[in-house]
């Protein structure tokens, strides 16, 4: 299909997003931007969060990883289910009881200002790195299949896409994203199931026959029983639990949408519905990956990893499927970037700059400052995407999960210490602990072959990081003397 025609389809899709943004952002203010005026519909939030949770990395990397790890991602998915239940019934009641706009305000109330700023700071680092890695993955594919042939450079593509995201999030924030994410999730899921159906049809197989073929080629294996392997089943399940606890329950982007729902009960229904949908969708992505690896040899595609999905679709499937794939891919791109920029803006304004604690700032000045911060984070996204372009990792899902182990570990330690102990901290020492623990983890990972023998660290590095932070905080703490302990209950 002509790259120019595909480009026109992209422009049309973006025009639709702008129309939704215009309709939903009228009369928006800072409360609309930060928490959607606490009036978001839980069903829309739950469905839209599917797109945010999955992102372009899931759309491309999870099917691509089947060639190497088979259905091993299913081990992590089991942990996800347990993790979402824990977030719904442990963390959400706490956030609603404290009526939080930023979830990191809990750390301020319970542990002190430095713990609060450390938590917010690590969220900013986490989201910046994770979201730009996801954005890079999709932009790189769009560049390869459309824009290189039109002579458009990678940096300009990234700049234009970020400009598009700014245009539809600049005013409405969360209020707008709840609706645009719903549209984008619909398009992404339609693309997923359409590609599954078409590949089955092309190979003349039923679902059962295709699973039998995957099993015979070793593509359907779920559990890894080698204890020393980073993919050992118990490690992966436990890691899945803590990935959700940190990357959802302790992540301002995900919780910003969840706590924009009016009542706790509806918010819990939101998360549990999200969990059920994710199980179906992620299982379907794994199934799609198996189909791709069955189909690719029949048409001479040798690519693997992140490249196999676009190589099969754009090189060997009809134009209609290419259009569906393209729209689904872009739909996977935007939710991972628009919500991140909005949440980063919220966290920086509320937690770092403290605009709600500054009586010297009028409402107009607060909104002006928020817009400047919003633009600043878009510029940072551009710089970091160019950095990932330079790294050019063949499987970005590996990079994203590795980054999460280092940047979300301190959040895990901070929240766990606040909720599980009744001790107060020496406030000025908290940053040293939260920075020191990831450094120790990096040293351990680097020298693991000398220190751990045949054992190889995997996603359990996130848990180890959290334990080190917890231990460090305990070492700089003393028994509770102020009446804050009720918050930890």
Residue pairs with C-beta under 8 A, 6 or more apart in sequence:
1 319
1 322
1 323
3 145
3 146
3 147
3 149
3 150
4 150
6 145
6 146
6 322
6 323
6 326
7 146
7 147
7 150
9 323
9 326
9 327
10 142
10 146
10 326
10 330
13 187
13 327
13 330
13 331
14 164
16 183
17 164
17 168
17 180
17 183
17 184
17 334
18 167
18 168
20 168
20 176
20 179
20 180
20 183
21 167
21 168
21 169
21 171
21 172
21 176
21 180
23 179
24 172
24 175
24 176
24 178
24 179
24 180
25 32
25 171
25 172
25 175
25 176
28 171
28 172
28 173
28 175
28 176
29 363
29 367
30 363
30 366
30 367
30 370
31 37
31 38
32 172
32 173
32 174
32 175
33 171
33 172
33 173
33 174
33 175
33 342
33 345
33 346
33 370
34 101
34 173
34 174
34 256
34 346
34 350
35 101
35 174
35 256
35 259
35 260
36 173
36 174
36 175
36 178
36 257
36 260
37 175
37 260
38 259
38 260
38 261
38 262
39 260
39 262
40 174
40 175
40 178
40 257
40 260
40 261
40 262
41 178
41 261
42 261
42 266
42 267
42 269
42 270
42 273
43 270
43 273
44 178
44 179
44 182
45 178
45 257
45 258
45 260
45 261
45 270
46 269
46 270
46 271
46 273
46 274
46 277
47 182
47 185
47 186
47 273
47 277
48 177
48 178
48 179
48 180
48 181
48 182
48 184
48 185
48 257
48 335
49 181
49 254
49 257
49 258
49 270
49 274
50 185
50 189
50 274
50 277
50 278
50 281
51 181
51 184
51 185
51 188
51 331
51 332
51 335
51 336
52 181
52 253
52 254
52 257
52 335
52 336
52 339
53 248
53 254
53 274
53 278
54 188
54 278
54 281
54 282
54 285
54 332
55 134
55 332
55 333
55 335
55 336
56 134
56 135
56 137
56 138
56 141
56 329
56 332
56 333
56 336
57 133
57 134
57 137
57 336
57 396
57 397
57 400
58 282
58 285
58 332
58 397
59 138
59 188
59 192
59 285
59 309
59 328
59 329
59 332
60 137
60 138
60 141
60 306
60 309
60 310
60 329
60 332
60 396
61 137
61 305
61 306
61 395
61 396
61 397
61 398
62 73
62 282
62 285
62 286
62 289
62 397
63 285
63 286
63 288
63 289
63 292
63 308
63 309
64 289
64 292
64 304
64 305
64 306
64 307
64 308
64 309
64 395
65 72
65 73
65 289
65 305
65 395
65 397
66 219
66 286
66 289
66 290
66 292
66 293
67 219
67 289
67 293
67 304
67 305
67 308
68 304
68 305
68 395
69 231
70 218
70 219
70 220
70 221
70 222
71 219
71 220
71 221
71 222
71 286
71 290
72 221
72 222
72 223
72 224
72 231
72 236
73 282
73 286
74 222
74 282
74 283
74 286
75 222
75 223
75 224
75 231
75 233
75 236
75 237
75 240
76 236
76 237
76 239
76 240
76 243
76 459
77 240
77 278
77 279
77 282
77 283
78 237
78 240
79 236
79 237
79 238
79 239
79 240
79 241
79 242
79 243
79 244
80 240
80 241
80 243
80 244
80 275
80 278
80 279
80 282
81 275
81 279
82 237
82 240
82 241
82 244
83 240
83 241
83 242
83 243
83 244
83 245
83 248
83 249
84 244
84 248
84 271
84 272
84 274
84 275
84 278
85 272
85 275
86 241
86 244
86 245
86 249
87 244
87 245
87 248
87 249
87 271
88 267
88 268
88 271
88 272
89 268
90 249
90 419
91 245
91 249
91 250
91 255
91 415
92 258
92 259
92 264
92 267
92 268
92 271
93 264
94 106
94 419
94 487
95 103
95 106
95 255
95 259
96 259
96 263
96 264
96 267
98 105
98 106
98 109
98 487
100 106
100 259
101 259
101 346
101 350
101 356
102 120
102 252
102 346
102 347
102 350
102 351
103 250
103 252
103 255
103 259
104 116
104 119
104 120
104 123
104 252
104 347
104 351
105 116
105 350
105 351
106 415
106 418
106 487
107 115
107 116
107 118
107 119
107 414
107 415
107 418
108 115
108 116
109 484
109 487
110 418
110 484
110 487
110 488
111 414
111 417
111 418
111 424
111 425
111 430
112 424
112 425
112 427
112 430
113 427
114 425
114 427
114 428
114 429
114 430
114 431
115 414
115 418
115 425
115 427
115 430
116 351
117 351
117 352
117 431
118 410
118 414
118 430
118 431
118 434
119 250
119 351
119 410
119 411
119 414
119 415
120 252
120 347
120 348
120 351
120 352
121 352
122 407
122 408
122 410
122 411
122 434
123 250
123 251
123 252
123 347
123 411
124 344
124 347
124 348
124 352
125 407
126 247
126 251
126 403
126 404
126 407
126 408
126 411
127 251
127 252
127 253
127 340
127 343
127 344
128 340
128 344
128 377
128 380
128 381
128 384
129 384
129 403
129 407
130 247
130 340
130 400
130 403
130 404
130 407
131 336
131 337
131 340
131 341
131 381
132 381
132 384
132 385
132 387
132 388
133 388
133 396
133 399
133 400
133 403
134 333
134 336
134 337
134 396
134 400
135 158
135 161
135 333
135 336
135 337
135 381
135 385
136 385
136 388
136 389
136 396
137 306
137 396
138 329
138 330
138 332
138 333
138 336
139 154
139 157
139 158
139 161
139 333
139 385
140 154
140 389
141 306
141 310
141 329
142 157
142 329
142 330
142 333
143 152
143 154
143 157
144 310
145 310
145 314
145 326
146 326
147 154
147 157
154 386
154 389
155 382
155 386
158 382
158 385
158 386
159 382
161 333
161 337
162 337
162 378
162 381
162 382
163 378
165 334
165 337
165 338
165 341
165 378
166 341
166 374
166 375
166 378
168 176
168 180
168 338
169 176
169 177
169 338
169 341
169 342
169 374
170 371
170 374
173 342
173 345
173 346
174 256
174 257
174 260
174 342
177 257
177 335
177 338
177 339
177 342
178 257
178 260
180 334
180 335
180 338
181 257
181 335
181 338
181 339
183 331
184 331
184 332
184 334
184 335
185 331
185 335
186 331
187 327
187 328
187 330
187 331
188 328
188 331
188 332
189 281
189 328
190 324
190 328
191 324
191 325
191 327
191 328
191 329
191 331
192 281
192 284
192 285
192 288
192 328
193 284
194 321
194 324
194 328
195 288
195 313
195 321
195 324
195 325
195 328
196 284
196 287
196 288
196 291
198 317
198 321
199 288
199 291
199 292
199 295
200 206
200 207
200 210
200 291
202 295
202 317
203 210
203 291
203 294
203 295
203 298
205 213
207 287
210 287
210 290
210 291
210 294
211 220
211 287
211 290
213 294
214 220
214 290
214 293
214 294
217 293
217 294
219 289
219 290
219 293
219 294
220 290
223 233
224 231
224 232
224 233
224 236
225 232
225 233
226 232
227 455
228 454
228 455
228 456
229 456
229 458
230 456
230 457
230 458
230 459
231 458
232 458
235 458
235 459
235 460
236 458
236 459
238 460
238 463
239 458
239 459
239 460
239 462
239 463
240 459
242 412
242 462
242 463
242 466
243 401
243 404
243 408
243 459
243 462
245 412
246 404
246 408
246 409
246 411
246 412
246 462
246 466
247 254
247 404
247 408
248 254
248 255
249 255
250 408
250 411
250 412
250 415
251 343
251 408
251 411
252 343
252 346
252 347
253 339
253 340
253 342
253 343
253 344
256 339
256 342
256 343
256 346
257 339
258 267
258 270
258 271
259 267
261 267
261 270
288 309
292 308
292 309
292 312
293 304
293 308
295 312
296 302
296 303
296 308
296 311
296 312
299 312
299 315
299 316
301 308
301 311
301 312
301 315
301 316
303 311
305 394
305 395
306 394
306 395
306 396
307 394
309 325
310 325
310 329
313 321
313 322
313 325
314 322
314 325
317 325
337 381
341 374
341 377
341 378
341 381
342 374
344 377
345 370
345 373
345 374
345 377
348 373
348 377
349 355
349 366
349 369
349 370
349 373
350 356
353 369
353 373
355 361
355 366
355 369
355 370
361 369
388 396
388 399
391 399
393 399
401 459
402 461
404 462
405 441
405 459
405 461
405 462
405 465
406 438
406 441
406 442
406 461
406 465
407 438
408 462
408 465
409 437
409 438
409 441
409 461
409 462
409 463
409 464
409 465
409 466
409 468
409 469
410 434
410 435
410 437
410 438
410 465
410 466
410 469
411 466
412 462
412 463
412 465
412 466
412 469
413 433
413 434
413 437
413 465
413 466
413 467
413 468
413 469
413 470
413 472
413 473
414 434
414 469
414 473
416 466
416 470
417 423
417 469
417 470
417 473
417 474
417 477
418 487
418 488
419 488
420 488
421 474
421 477
421 488
422 479
422 480
422 485
422 488
423 474
423 477
423 478
423 479
423 480
424 477
424 478
424 479
424 480
424 481
424 482
424 484
425 473
425 476
425 477
426 476
426 477
426 478
429 476
430 473
430 476
432 472
433 469
433 472
433 473
433 475
433 476
434 469
434 472
436 468
436 472
437 465
437 468
437 469
437 472
438 465
440 468
441 461
441 464
441 465
441 468
444 451
444 457
444 464
445 457
445 461
448 455
448 456
448 457
457 464
